[in-house]
C-alpha cells in the first residue's frame, strides 16, 4: 500500500468527481447539500497510469436529530430551548461524513482509511459523525478514531418494513426495487390501498419526498433507506475542543414555548444517508 500511495495525492474535489464513483456505493440516492469533497488522484507524473478519481469522501450538513448523538454527547445538542437554536448549534458544531467510495479496482489497499484520516485533519468543527447499516465490525471508521454507538431503528421505520413483509416481500427482495414494484402492482385493491398509505407515511419523514407519485422511482428511493443505519459513529476533533459538560449561552427555556417546540419536534422531518 505504501508503494501505491507514493504515486497518489489527496486534494479537494468536485461534485463531478463524486458522481464518477457514486455508482459503486450501496446507497443510490444522491447527497444534498454537500459541503466538502476530497478525492485521491494520481500525482501529475502518474496521471497516465491511474484513473482520476480513485476514491472520494463527501461531507454534508448534519442530520437535525439523532438519538445516538444525544447519548454520545450527553444531551449537549438538546440543551437549547428552541428548535431553531438547536439546529443552529448542530450546524455550527457538526459535519456529517456521507460517502466514502473507492474504485473497486483499488480496494483492499488501505486507501479508504488513508482518505478518511487525511480528510479529518482538514476539519474545523469539533464533531464528525456518520451512520451506516454496517455494524461495529466496520473497521474503517474505528481505525480513524471514531467511536460507535447503537442507533436503534425507530418505530416508523419498523412499521414500514413490517408492512412490506405483510404483502409477501422478504429481506432479500428488498434489495431489488423492480421486484418490489412488480409485487405492489399485483396487489388486490385493499392491499394496494394499505401499502400506498404506508409508503406515504414512511416518506413523510424525508424532506421533499413525501409527495412522490407511485412508481419505480418512489420505490427505489424508499428502499434506498433500507436497511436502517443502526451503527452511529462519532469523532471528536482533537484540534477543536468542545466541553460537553459546560453549558453555553443557550436561549432561556420558556415553558410555553418549550411545550410548543416539543410538539414541533414530533413533526420535524429528519433524513438519514
C-alpha positions as CSV (number, residue, x, y, z in Angstrom):
1,X,0.0,0.0,0.0
2,X,2.8,2.4,0.8
3,X,4.2,2.0,-2.7
4,X,1.0,3.0,-4.4
5,X,0.4,5.9,-2.1
6,X,3.7,7.3,-3.2
7,X,2.1,7.8,-6.6
8,X,-1.1,9.4,-5.3
9,X,-2.3,12.5,-3.6
10,X,-5.4,13.8,-1.7
11,X,-6.9,17.1,-3.0
12,X,-10.2,18.9,-2.8
13,X,-12.7,17.5,-5.3
14,X,-15.9,18.5,-7.2
15,X,-19.4,17.1,-7.4
16,X,-18.4,15.6,-10.8
17,X,-15.7,13.5,-9.1
18,X,-18.3,12.2,-6.6
19,X,-20.7,11.3,-9.4
20,X,-18.0,9.4,-11.3
21,X,-17.8,6.9,-8.4
22,X,-21.4,7.2,-7.0
23,X,-22.5,4.0,-8.8
24,X,-20.1,2.0,-6.6
25,X,-21.9,2.9,-3.4
26,X,-24.8,0.8,-1.9
27,X,-26.9,3.9,-1.3
28,X,-28.1,5.0,-4.7
29,X,-29.7,8.4,-3.8
30,X,-27.6,11.5,-4.3
31,X,-26.4,13.6,-1.4
32,X,-27.6,17.1,-0.7
33,X,-26.5,19.5,0.5
34,X,-22.8,18.7,0.1
35,X,-20.3,20.8,2.0
36,X,-16.9,19.3,1.3
37,X,-15.5,16.7,-1.1
38,X,-12.0,15.3,-1.2
39,X,-10.5,12.7,-3.6
40,X,-7.5,10.5,-4.2
41,X,-6.0,11.1,-7.6
42,X,-2.6,10.2,-9.2
43,X,0.2,12.7,-8.9
44,X,1.0,14.7,-12.1
45,X,3.7,12.4,-13.4
46,X,1.5,9.3,-12.9
47,X,-1.7,10.6,-14.5
48,X,-1.5,8.2,-17.4
49,X,-1.2,5.2,-15.1
50,X,-4.2,5.6,-12.9
51,X,-7.8,6.8,-13.2
52,X,-9.0,10.1,-11.7
53,X,-10.6,9.9,-9.2
54,X,-9.6,6.7,-7.4
55,X,-11.6,7.4,-4.3
56,X,-13.8,10.2,-2.9
57,X,-15.2,11.2,0.5
58,X,-18.2,13.5,0.8
59,X,-19.3,15.6,3.7
60,X,-22.7,17.2,4.1
61,X,-24.8,19.1,6.6
62,X,-25.7,17.1,9.7
63,X,-28.9,15.3,10.2
64,X,-31.1,17.5,12.5
65,X,-31.8,15.0,15.3
66,X,-30.3,11.6,16.2
67,X,-31.0,9.7,19.4
68,X,-27.5,8.1,19.3
69,X,-25.9,11.6,19.0
70,X,-27.6,12.7,22.3
71,X,-26.2,9.6,24.1
72,X,-22.7,10.2,22.7
73,X,-22.7,13.9,23.6
74,X,-24.6,13.7,26.9
75,X,-27.6,15.6,25.6
76,X,-25.4,18.6,24.7
77,X,-27.4,19.4,21.5
78,X,-30.8,19.2,23.2
79,X,-30.0,22.0,25.7
80,X,-31.1,25.0,23.7
81,X,-34.7,25.9,24.4
82,X,-35.9,26.3,20.8
83,X,-35.8,24.2,17.7
84,X,-34.1,26.9,15.7
85,X,-31.4,27.3,18.4
86,X,-30.8,23.5,18.5
87,X,-30.5,23.4,14.7
88,X,-28.1,26.3,14.7
89,X,-25.9,24.6,17.3
90,X,-25.9,21.3,15.4
91,X,-24.9,23.0,12.1
92,X,-22.2,25.0,13.8
93,X,-20.5,22.0,15.6
94,X,-21.0,19.0,13.3
95,X,-20.2,17.8,9.8
96,X,-21.7,14.5,8.5
97,X,-19.5,12.1,6.5
98,X,-22.0,10.9,4.0
99,X,-20.0,8.9,1.5
100,X,-16.6,7.1,1.3
101,X,-16.2,5.4,-2.1
102,X,-13.2,3.6,-3.6
103,X,-13.0,2.4,-7.1
104,X,-13.4,-1.4,-6.9
105,X,-10.1,-1.9,-8.7
106,X,-8.3,-0.2,-5.8
107,X,-10.0,-1.7,-2.8
108,X,-8.2,-3.6,0.0
109,X,-5.2,-1.3,-0.3
110,X,-5.9,0.9,2.7
111,X,-6.9,3.8,0.6
112,X,-10.3,4.3,2.3
113,X,-8.6,4.6,5.7
114,X,-6.0,7.0,4.3
115,X,-8.6,9.2,2.7
116,X,-10.8,9.3,5.8
117,X,-7.9,10.1,8.2
118,X,-6.5,12.8,5.9
119,X,-9.9,14.5,5.3
120,X,-10.5,14.5,9.1
121,X,-7.3,16.5,9.5
122,X,-8.9,19.3,7.4
123,X,-11.9,19.7,9.6
124,X,-12.6,22.9,11.6
125,X,-15.7,21.7,13.6
126,X,-15.4,19.7,16.8
127,X,-17.5,16.7,15.7
128,X,-17.7,14.5,12.6
129,X,-20.4,11.8,12.6
130,X,-21.7,9.2,10.2
131,X,-24.4,6.4,10.1
132,X,-24.0,3.1,8.5
133,X,-26.1,-0.2,8.3
134,X,-22.7,-1.9,8.8
135,X,-22.2,-2.9,12.4
136,X,-19.2,-2.5,14.7
137,X,-17.1,-4.8,12.6
138,X,-16.8,-1.9,10.1
139,X,-13.1,-1.2,10.8
140,X,-12.6,1.9,8.6
141,X,-14.1,4.5,11.0
142,X,-12.8,2.7,14.0
143,X,-9.2,2.9,12.6
144,X,-9.7,6.7,12.1
145,X,-10.7,7.1,15.8
146,X,-14.4,7.1,15.6
147,X,-16.4,5.7,18.5
148,X,-19.5,3.6,17.8
149,X,-23.0,3.8,19.4
150,X,-26.0,1.8,18.6
151,X,-28.7,3.8,16.7
152,X,-31.8,1.7,17.1
153,X,-34.4,1.7,14.3
154,X,-37.3,4.0,15.2
155,X,-41.0,2.8,15.3
156,X,-41.8,4.5,12.0
157,X,-39.1,2.5,10.2
158,X,-40.1,-0.8,11.7
159,X,-43.7,-0.1,10.7
160,X,-42.7,0.4,7.1
161,X,-40.6,-2.8,6.8
162,X,-43.4,-4.8,8.6
163,X,-45.8,-3.5,6.0
164,X,-43.6,-4.7,3.2
165,X,-43.2,-8.1,4.8
166,X,-47.0,-8.3,5.2
167,X,-47.5,-8.3,1.4
168,X,-45.2,-11.2,0.9
169,X,-41.8,-9.5,0.5
170,X,-38.7,-10.8,2.1
171,X,-35.5,-9.2,3.3
172,X,-33.7,-10.4,0.2
173,X,-36.3,-9.0,-2.2
174,X,-36.0,-5.5,-0.7
175,X,-32.6,-5.2,-2.5
176,X,-34.4,-5.4,-5.8
177,X,-36.7,-2.4,-6.4
178,X,-38.1,-3.8,-9.6
179,X,-39.3,-7.0,-7.9
180,X,-40.9,-4.9,-5.1
181,X,-42.6,-2.7,-7.6
182,X,-43.9,-5.7,-9.5
183,X,-45.3,-7.1,-6.3
184,X,-47.0,-3.8,-5.4
185,X,-48.6,-3.6,-8.9
186,X,-50.2,-7.1,-8.5
187,X,-51.9,-6.4,-5.1
188,X,-55.6,-6.6,-4.6
189,X,-57.3,-3.2,-4.1
190,X,-57.4,-3.4,-0.2
191,X,-53.8,-4.4,0.0
192,X,-52.8,-1.7,-2.6
193,X,-54.6,1.0,-0.5
194,X,-52.8,-0.2,2.6
195,X,-49.3,-0.2,1.1
196,X,-49.9,3.2,-0.5
197,X,-50.8,4.6,2.9
198,X,-47.6,3.1,4.4
199,X,-45.4,4.5,1.7
200,X,-46.8,8.0,2.2
201,X,-46.4,7.7,6.0
202,X,-42.8,6.5,5.6
203,X,-41.8,9.1,3.0
204,X,-43.2,11.9,5.1
205,X,-40.1,11.5,7.2
206,X,-37.9,12.7,4.3
207,X,-37.9,16.3,3.3
208,X,-39.0,16.8,-0.3
209,X,-40.1,13.2,-0.9
210,X,-43.4,12.9,0.9
211,X,-45.5,13.5,-2.2
212,X,-43.6,11.4,-4.7
213,X,-46.0,9.7,-7.1
214,X,-46.3,5.9,-7.1
215,X,-43.9,4.1,-9.3
216,X,-40.4,2.6,-9.6
217,X,-38.6,5.9,-8.8
218,X,-40.5,6.2,-5.5
219,X,-39.9,2.5,-4.7
220,X,-36.2,2.9,-5.4
221,X,-35.9,5.9,-3.1
222,X,-37.9,4.2,-0.3
223,X,-35.8,1.1,-0.5
224,X,-32.6,3.1,-0.5
225,X,-33.4,3.9,3.1
226,X,-33.3,0.2,4.0
227,X,-31.6,-1.2,5.9
228,X,-31.8,1.3,8.7
229,X,-28.3,2.6,9.7
230,X,-28.1,1.1,13.2
231,X,-24.4,2.0,13.7
232,X,-23.7,5.6,14.7
233,X,-20.0,6.7,14.6
234,X,-18.7,9.9,16.2
235,X,-15.3,11.5,16.0
236,X,-14.2,14.3,18.3
237,X,-11.7,16.7,16.7
238,X,-8.6,16.9,18.9
239,X,-7.8,20.4,17.4
240,X,-11.2,21.9,18.2
241,X,-12.3,21.5,21.8
242,X,-15.9,21.1,22.8
243,X,-16.8,20.8,26.5
244,X,-19.9,18.6,26.7
245,X,-20.2,19.3,30.5
246,X,-20.1,23.1,30.2
247,X,-23.4,24.8,29.2
248,X,-23.1,27.5,26.6
249,X,-25.2,30.7,26.4
250,X,-28.2,28.9,25.1
251,X,-31.6,30.8,25.0
252,X,-33.5,30.5,28.2
253,X,-36.3,28.0,28.0
254,X,-39.8,29.4,28.2
255,X,-42.2,26.7,29.5
256,X,-44.9,27.6,27.0
257,X,-42.5,27.9,24.1
258,X,-40.8,24.6,25.1
259,X,-44.1,22.8,25.0
260,X,-44.8,24.2,21.6
261,X,-41.3,23.2,20.4
262,X,-41.8,19.6,21.7
263,X,-44.9,19.4,19.6
264,X,-42.9,20.6,16.6
265,X,-40.1,18.2,17.3
266,X,-42.5,15.3,16.9
267,X,-43.4,16.5,13.4
268,X,-39.9,17.6,12.4
269,X,-38.8,15.9,9.3
270,X,-35.5,14.2,9.6
271,X,-33.3,12.5,6.9
272,X,-30.6,9.8,7.0
273,X,-27.7,8.7,4.5
